[in-house]
Amino acid sequence: MKENVFEGKTALLVGGTGGIGAELSLALASFGASLVIHGGHKSEKSALLSKKIEKISGKEPEILIQELNESSFDSLASSRLAQAAQKSDILCLCFGPFLQKSLHETSLSDWR
């Protein structure tokens, strides 16, 4: 049985509903953390992840749905996501589309 080393701690996973973020969510839940999981859009995937986490930990995670793009940056400071970040003990940034290019080949459009 795993030791609950993160019991009493809250982890915010930005981009935590898919890929590496989802796997990290499951791992943190198995070690006792309470989770706030951010996703870009509501999906069956986030609902399934929530059920898995509840089964592992007995705790239902909070799911935050908020798109992260250039137009959402103005309201980001007052968002539920920013509030969750301020209250979290653990912050995991798993968000991203992944683009593999050398720095000199990366355009402004790529960064956006």
N, C-alpha and C positions, 0 to 999 in steps of 0.2 A: 504494500500500500504506500502511496506517495505521501510525503510529508506536506502539510498545507503551509508552505513557507510564505505564501502571499495572502493568508487569511487576514481579513481586516483592511486589505489594500484594494484600491480601485484602479483598474487599468483602462485607459482609453486607447482604442486601436483605430487609427484613422486609416481607412481602406481595409478594415478588418473583416469584410464579408466574403472575400474571395481569395483564392491563391494562398500565398504565404501568410497574409493577414488572417485568414480563416484558420489555418493550422496553428498559428501563434495564439489565436483566441482560444482554441481548444486546449492548448498546452497550459496557458495561464489559468483557465478554468479548472483544470485538473490539479493545479497547485493551490487552489483556494481563492483566487482573486475574484472580486466582483468586476463585471465587465460592462463598459460602455463601448459599443461597436458602431463605428461610422461606416456608412455605405453611400454610394452616389445615387442609387435609386432603389426603390422598394422592389423586392423580387422574391420569388419562391426560394431562392438560394439563401437569403437572409433568414427567412422563416425556418428553414430546415436547420441552419446553423444554430439558431436560437434553441430549437428543440434538443439538438445534440448537447449543447452546453448545459441546458437544464438537467438533462439526464446524467451528465458527468458530475456536475457540481451541486445539483439541487437548487441552484439559483438561476432565476431568469435574467438574462442580460438585457440592458437597455440598448435598443437599436435606434441610432440617429440617422436619418436620411437627409443628406444635404449634398447637392452637387458642388464640386469644387472646380471652378473655372474662372476665367478672367472677370466675367461679369459679377460673380458672387463675392469677390474680394472686398468690395466696399461695405458689405453688410456682415462680413465674417467676424469682426471684433465684437459685435453684439449678438452673435448667434448662440444657439444651444451648444454647438460644437466648441466654441471658445469658452463658454461657461464650464463645460465638462472638463476641458483641458486644465482650467484653473483649480478644479477640485480633485484632480487625479493624482495618484501617487506614482503611477507608471504611465509613460506615454510611448506608444509605438506608432511610428509613421510607416505604414505599409502601402500607402496610396500610390498609385501611379499607373499611367501607361508607361511602358518601358520602351525607350528608344536607344538603340546602340549605334552611336556614331562617335568619331573622334571630335574633340572640341572644335577644331578649326573647320570641320564640316557642318557643325550645328548652326542652324539659322535661328533668327528671332522667332519665326513661326514654330520651329521645333520646341523652343522653350515654352512658348504659350501653350 
